[in-house]
Amino acid sequence: MLVKRLRTQRSWSQEQLAEFSGLSVRTIQRVESGNKASLETLKCLASVFEVDISKLTEEITVIDKDSSHWKQLPWWFRMSLAGSRTKRSAITAELVMVCLGLFSWVVIEPHSLVTPVILLFAYLMSWVNRYGDTKNAWD
């Protein structure tokens, strides 16, 4: 494993690496045995070894700590945001829908079926945004 190789090149023990990186010895043991590591762990190790974090992520699988929280949210919420996890993109989508609805009302034809459908989607998007606020879904 890469971390073990970098550690042994410097003649450090696992305890020394743990002390230098601010991680626990158990975390060092897990990473060296090939288990997944968090992004924070990889940042600490990359800093200690003075290597780019991408070098470590090539060999070590990174744990996305937010993915389990994201997966617990309802499917309709995740699908409505098309995979985006930021509040800014959700609000942008809502505002784009409102602008499109107003544009279609003024330019296309007020009696067209398109306008109320677009405005309905904007309204639904506002509900999605509020739901995301209540569930702390935003990164």
C-alpha positions in Angstrom: 0.0 0.0 0.0 1.1 3.5 -0.8 0.8 4.9 2.7 2.8 2.1 4.2 5.5 2.5 1.5 5.8 6.2 2.1 5.9 5.7 5.9 8.6 3.0 5.7 10.7 5.1 3.3 10.9 7.7 6.0 11.6 5.0 8.7 8.6 6.1 10.7 6.5 3.8 12.9 2.7 3.9 12.7 2.7 5.7 16.0 5.0 8.4 14.6 2.9 8.9 11.5 -0.2 9.1 13.7 1.4 11.8 15.8 2.7 13.8 12.8 -0.6 13.7 11.0 -2.9 14.1 14.0 -4.7 10.9 13.2 -5.1 7.9 15.4 -2.9 4.8 15.1 -6.0 2.8 14.3 -6.8 5.1 11.4 -3.3 4.6 10.1 -3.7 0.8 10.4 -7.0 0.9 8.6 -5.6 2.9 5.7 -2.5 0.8 5.4 -4.6 -2.4 5.3 -6.5 -1.1 2.3 -9.7 0.2 4.0 -11.5 3.3 2.8 -10.4 6.7 4.2 -12.2 10.0 4.5 -11.1 13.0 2.6 -10.0 14.6 5.8 -7.7 11.7 6.6 -6.2 11.8 3.1 -5.6 15.5 3.4 -3.7 15.0 6.7 -1.6 12.2 5.2 -0.9 14.1 2.0 0.3 17.1 4.1 2.6 14.9 6.2 4.1 13.1 3.2 4.2 16.4 1.2 2.5 14.8 -1.8 -0.5 15.8 -3.8 -3.7 14.4 -2.5 -4.5 13.0 -6.0 -1.6 10.6 -5.6 -3.2 9.1 -2.5 -6.7 9.0 -4.0 -5.4 6.9 -6.9 -4.9 4.0 -4.6 -7.2 4.7 -1.6 -10.9 4.7 -1.9 -12.4 7.9 -0.4 -15.4 7.7 1.8 -18.1 10.2 1.0 -19.5 10.9 4.4 -22.4 12.8 3.1 -23.6 10.1 0.7 -25.4 8.1 3.5 -27.2 11.2 4.5 -28.1 12.0 0.9 -29.3 8.5 0.3 -31.7 8.8 3.3 -33.6 11.7 1.6 -36.6 10.7 -0.5 -36.1 9.8 -4.1 -38.3 12.6 -5.4 -36.1 15.2 -3.6 -32.9 13.8 -5.0 -34.4 13.5 -8.5 -35.8 17.1 -8.5 -32.3 18.5 -8.0 -30.8 16.4 -10.8 -27.9 15.3 -8.5 -26.9 18.8 -7.4 -26.5 19.1 -3.6 -26.1 22.8 -3.2 -28.8 25.2 -2.1 -27.5 27.8 -4.6 -28.3 25.5 -7.6 -31.7 24.7 -6.2 -32.6 28.4 -5.8 -31.2 29.0 -9.3 -33.4 26.3 -10.8 -36.4 27.9 -9.0 -35.6 31.4 -10.3 -35.0 30.1 -13.9 -38.5 28.5 -13.8 -40.1 31.7 -12.6 -38.4 33.7 -15.3 -39.3 31.2 -18.0 -42.9 31.3 -16.8 -43.1 35.0 -16.9 -41.4 35.1 -20.3 -43.8 32.6 -21.7 -46.8 34.5 -20.3 -45.6 37.8 -21.8 -44.0 36.7 -25.1 -45.6 33.4 -26.1 -49.3 33.8 -25.2 -51.0 34.2 -21.8 -53.6 31.6 -22.7 -51.1 28.9 -23.6 -50.9 25.8 -21.4 -47.1 26.2 -21.2 -47.1 29.1 -18.8 -49.1 27.5 -16.0 -47.1 24.3 -16.3 -43.8 26.2 -16.0 -45.1 28.3 -13.1 -46.3 25.1 -11.4 -42.8 23.6 -11.7 -41.4 26.8 -10.1 -43.9 26.5 -7.2 -43.0 22.8 -6.7 -39.3 23.7 -6.8 -39.9 26.2 -4.0 -41.4 23.4 -1.9 -38.4 21.2 -2.7 -36.1 24.0 -1.5 -38.0 24.4 1.7 -38.0 20.7 2.3 -34.2 20.7 1.8 -33.9 23.4 4.4 -35.8 21.4 6.9 -33.7 18.3 6.3 -30.3 20.1 6.2 -29.7 18.6 2.8 -27.4 21.3 1.5 -23.6 21.0 1.3 
